Amino acid sequence: MDLASCCPLMRGWQARVWVIKKRFEGVPKLSDFEIKTETMASELKEGEFLAEALYFSVDPSMKATADKLKVGSVMPGLQVAKVHESKNKDFPVGVYIHGYFGWREWTINNGKTKDNQALTYVLPSFLNSENRRDDTESLNVNHLCVSHGLGMLGISGVAAYVGMLEVLKPKPNDVVVVSSAAGAVGHIAVQIAKKVVGCKVIGITSGKKKGSWCQHYLGMDYHINYMTQDVKSELSVVAPEGVDCYFDNVGGDISNAVIANMNQYGKVAMCGLTSEYCGGKRATINQWQILKEQLLVEGFCVSGLRWKHKWMKPIEDLHKWWAKGKLWTSESVLLGFSRCPEAFIKLFEQGNIAKTVVCRTMSLCNPVTRLNGAKSSPTHLENVLNVKLIVKLLWAYCSGSETFIVAVPYFNIMFLRLYLYILSLYSLMRKCIPINKMCIS
């Protein structure tokens, strides 16, 4: 990359950021955010580095954090970035890093974080590369994109690992319930309980489609749609033996319904409170059931002091399980820095599945949702879907729009090559830069 043309230290010292324009009232709205520019320092101080944002993580808990900030503050959040200049030996030029830098395109940072913030660190070696797939043979090699450093191999995966294995510590054949089972954390927690430990797993989701997705791709035993089913009564049917462990991502009435079905000495790991992030009714916790059954209820935050320096062990284990085919993840991508608020708002509309990230520019982005761990060959129907996807993406690109990345089960390398070939030809005709940094997983 030509720093003289794109580095903010060389081009006028301005970089775009998203700021909080006004306080959130219930579900965030596009009008609550505003793009501004911030002036970058002309030179780095000793110990600092300059990083370019590649991918932004959007997580429900960001709303609770943003609610505590002043209007005009940069919207908080994690990102994967690439170091372009450095006066810090721990963050050399060229490495990919994970950092709590917020919604900004460029960052000058010293690598230090506050007590309640996730660590800034260089991504592990299995993520720290361009990770492009250039031949058919590489399809059979375990391969990851740096964006997974925000999901399965980042805060989402670490939260699932810590909550399931460090807090709940289930035993084989235990009955485990996971709320928001199709979410970024939940879908990893389900797989750890089912495929790593060997538990009976029941997931709670906000729709039949999500529940079917969890059972088909994650191996979950049962799912409960809390929008159309009574959680308490359904649990008594699918788990008459009672619940041993509960991974709680939502809180509220759903959690009370699960607690009412728990066995003596059961454990609850409180990871999130999505039912309350947007002003939902705060349920009264079922204290009598907790006392009567002698339940252990423990809240945890992986970006807090207790866990933030212990991330590498979970990430290494998660990568090992993924390489062995025990873990599988899906990643939905929105393209363009301007889509950050939209991606964030979608989290509260109950339509997202697994991890959602924002890819800052087209040249960095995979043209399909990445579905890792799926080793099967594409069916005829999937090939037809691939052709339709190519046409759809090509049309969107030609028209200059920023398109939502469409999810398909598997992406045949033949169709990928066709797509890239056509796109490259079109780019040359328009005297554009062809896409040459594709992360295919």
N, C-alpha and C positions, 0 to 999 in steps of 0.2 A: 504493500500500500504506500502511495506517495504522500508522505507526511506534509510536504510543502503545499499540497492541494487540499488535504482533508483534516490535518491536525489543527485543533483550535489554537494551539500556541503559535501557529504559523499563519493563520488566516483571519485575523481580526479579533481573536480572543473572545469569541461568542459561542455559546453552546445552548441548545434547546433543553428545557426542563418542563415537566408538568407540575403545576402548583395547585394547592387547594384554594379554589376561588371563594367558596362559602361552605359553611357547616353542612354536613350531611343531615338530612331529615328523612329517616327511614332508609329505603333503598337509595344508594347513590344515583345521581343523574348526570348526564353529560355536561349540563350547565354548572355542575359543582366544580368542574376542572377548567384550567386555563393553561395554554402553552405560553411560556415566556422564554427569554434568553438570559443567561447569566454570564458575567464576564470572567474569563479564565485568567489565571496568573500568567504572566509572560515567561516566567522561568520556574522550574521546580526547585523547591528547597531540598536540602539534604534529608534523605529518608523518604521522600515522596516519589510517587509514580503517576503517570498519566495513562488512563485506560479508556478504551472505546467500548461502549455497551453493544453486546450482540443479541442477547435474549433477556427478556424481563419476565419474572415470575409474578403471577397474580394469585393471591391467596385470600380467603375470606377474613382471616385474622387481621389483614392490613387495615380493615375498616376500624377495628377497635383501636389500633395504633394511631390511625389518622385522626380519630375523634379527640385525641389528647393534644394534637398539634394546633398551632395558631393558623388562622387564615393567612394565606400567602406562603406557607411552608411548602417545600418540595414534597410531593407525594412519596411516602416511604415504600420500600420494597427491595427485594433481592434481584440481582442480575448476574449473568455471566458476561465477563468482559475480557478484552485482550489488551495487554500492556504494550504501549507504543513507545514510551520514554520512561526512564527510571533512574532514580538515584537511591534505590533501595535494593540491596543485594538479595533480599528474600523474594522480590517480585521483579525478576529480570525481564528485559524486552522480549516480546514474543510469546510469553506464557498466557494461558487462559486462567482466569481467576473467578472466584465466587466472592461476592461482596454485597453488603447492605448499603448500596449507593443511591437507592431511590430511583425515581423515574427521570433520569437525566441521560443524555446521549454520551457525554464525556465526563470523566471524573478525575480529579486530582486528590489523592489520598495517601495516607502514610501506613495503612494496613492495620491501624489500631481501632478497636471497637469498644463501645460502651458495654457495661455489664449485661444489659438486657438485649443486646443486638447479636445477631449471628456473626460468626467469625469471618474475617477476610482471609482467604487462603488460596493457594495455587491448586487447581484441580488435579486429581491423581493422574498418573501416567496413562491409564486406560481411557481417560477423557481428554487429556491435554494434547490434542493434535487436530489437524484439519478434518480428519475422519471422513474422507470422501471414498466412495465405492466406485472404482473405475473399471471393474471387470466382473464377469459373471461368477468367477470362482470366489470372489470376495463375499458373495451372498451367503456362503456357507461358513463364514468366519464371524465369530461374535464381534459385533462392531457397534459403537455407540456414537451419538452426537454430543457435542459439548452442552447442548441444552438440557440433557438428562442430569446435569449437575444441579439443576433446580428442582428436579422431580424425584424419580426413583433413586437416583444417586446424589440427592441433595436433601433439603429440609423436609420434603414430603416423605421420602424413604426413611430418613433418620427418625422422624416422629413415629412412623409406623413401627419401626424396629424397637425403639426405646419403650414405647407404650406396650407393645406386645411381649417383648422378651425381658425387659428390665423391670417393668411395673407389674404386668399381669402374670407373667411366667406360667403360662398354661402347660398342662401335661397332655400327652397323647390321649385322645378320645374325650377330653374335656369339651363341654359345650361352650362355644364362644360366640358372642353376638357383637357385630360391628355396625354402628349407625353411620349413615352417609357412606355406605359401603362402596359406592361407585365413584367416590371423590378421590382427590389426589393422594390423600393419606389412607383413606379407607380401602381402596382397591389393593394397596400394598399390604396393609394389615391383614386383610382377608387371606391373601396368599401365604403370608408367613404362618398364620395359624393353621391353614389347611395343608399346604404343601411342605412346609419345613417342620412343623411340630406334629401334625397329624390329628388335628381336632375336628370336631363336628362344628361347622361354621354356618351361622345364620346372619344374613345381611339385611339391614333396613334401608330402603331407598325411597325416593320420591316419585316413583313411577314404575309401571310394569316393564317398560323398555329397559330401564336401568337394571332392574332385577334380573331380567333375562340375560342381559349383557354380562352381569356378574357371574351367573351360573354357567354360561357358555364359555367364557374366556378365563374366569378365575377359579372355577371348580367349586364354587360355593354350594353348600348342600340345599339351603332353602333361602328364599327371600320374602320379605314382608313389605308391601307397598303401604306406607303409613297414610297415604292420601285416600285410599279406598278401603283399608282394612284396619281393624282394631288391633293394635300391637300387642296389648296385654293378652287378649284371648287367643290370637294367632300363635303367640309364643307357647301357650299352654298346650296347643295342638301339635306343633312341629317339634317341641322340646318338652315332652311331659316329664322328663327326668330332671328338669330345671336347668338354670343357666349358671355356669361356673365363673365365667369371665366376661366382662363387658367393656369393649373399647368404645368410649363415648366421644363422638365428634359434634354432637348437637345440643345436648342438655335438654331442659324443658320437660314437657309432658311425655315425650318419647322415652327419655331416660327413666322417668318415674315408672313407666309401664314395664321397662326391662327389669328394673330393680325389684319390682313386685314379683317377678318370676325367678329371682336368684336363690341359689342354694346357700346353706349355711357356710360361712367362711369364704364366700365368693369375693371376687375382686373387681373393682371398677377403676379403669384408667381414664381420667378426664383430659382429653386432648383439645377439644374445642367446644364452642357454644354458639354454633351458627344460628340456633333458634332465637338468639337474643341480639345478634350483631346489628340487626336493622330495626330495633325497637320492639321486638316481639314480646309477648307476655312472659314474664318471669315466673316460672312454675315454683311452687313450694316443694323443696326436696322431701322425699319420703323418709324422714328420719326414723320413724318407728320401725320400718322394714330393715333399715341399716342396723339399728340397735338389736332387733329381735334375731336377725340372722348373722349378726356379728360380721358384717361386711367391711372390707377394707377399701375405702374410696381415696384415691390419690390423684391429685392434679400434677401435671408436668408440662414444662415448656422447654423444648430442646435448644432454644436460643438463650436460655438463662444460664447462670453461672454453673449450676449443677451438671449440665450436660454439654455445654458448648465446646469444651475442650476434649470431648470424647467422640467426636463425629467420625473420625477416620475408621475406627473399628466397625461400626455399622455399615459405612459405605463400602468397605472392603468385603464384608460378609454378603451384602446385598449384591454386589457385583459378582461374587463367586456363585451365588445361587442363580443369578440371571444367566451366567455362562453355562450352568448345568441344566438350564431349562426349567428351573423351579419357579422363577419369577417372570412375569410378563407385564408390560406396561403400554399404555396408549398416551399419545401426546397430541393435543389439538393446538394448532398454531394460528394466530392472527398476525397478519403481515403489516408492518409499518408502525413506527413510533406513535403516529397519530391514533392508533387503535388501542392504546393502553387503557384509557377509561372504559371503552366499549368492552374489552376483555374482562375487566374487573367487574363491571355491572352484570355481565352474563352469569357470573358465579352465583348471583342472588336470584336468578330467574329459573333455577332448578333444571336447566337444560344441559349443563356441562357434564362430561364424563371424564374421569381420570384427571390428568394434569393439563392445564391450559397455560401456554406461554405466549409472549409476543416476540416475534422476530423483527428486529429493527429495520432491516433492509432486505430486498429481494435476493441480493447476491449471497446472503448467508443462509437462506431458508430452503429447507426441504420442501418439494412441491406436494408432498402428501403427509398426512398424519402418520407418525412413526408408530408401528405396532411391533414391539420387540418380543422375541421368543416364539413367534409363529413360524414354523419350519415347513409347513405344507406348501405344495405347488398350487398356483392359482387355478381355479376352476374356469370353465368357459364363461359362466356368468360374471366372475370376477374380472376376466379379461375384457368383457364388454363394458363393465364399469370403469376399467382402466382407460379404455378408448374414450368414453364419455368424459372422464376426468381430464384427459389431455386436451380435448376440444374445449372444455369449460375453462380450464386454466389459461390456454392459449388465447381464447377470446378475451378473458379478463385482462391478460397482460397487454394484448394489442390495443385494447380500449383505454389502457392506462389506469385501470382501477386497482385498488388494493383488495384482493379477494380473500375470503375466509378459506383456509385450507381444509379441503374435504377429506373425510375419513373413508378409506377403503380397507378391507381386510388384509390383502396382500398386493404388492405392487411388482409385476413382472419386469425384470430388467430390460427385456426387449421393448416394452412400451415406454419405459423410462428413457431409453436411448432415443427412441423415436421422438418423444416429447422434447428432449434436450436438443436434438438435431434440428427440429423445426423451429424451436425457439431461438437457437443460435443463428440460423439463416435469417430469421425475421429481425433479430437484433442487428446483424450486419447491414441489412437493408436500411435500417433506421439509424445506422452508425451509432448503435448503442453498445454498451459493454455486455457481452453474453454472460449468462450465468455460469460460473465455473467453480463455485464452492457449494456443492450439494452434500448434505448429510443424509445418507440413505441407511436406514436401519430396519 
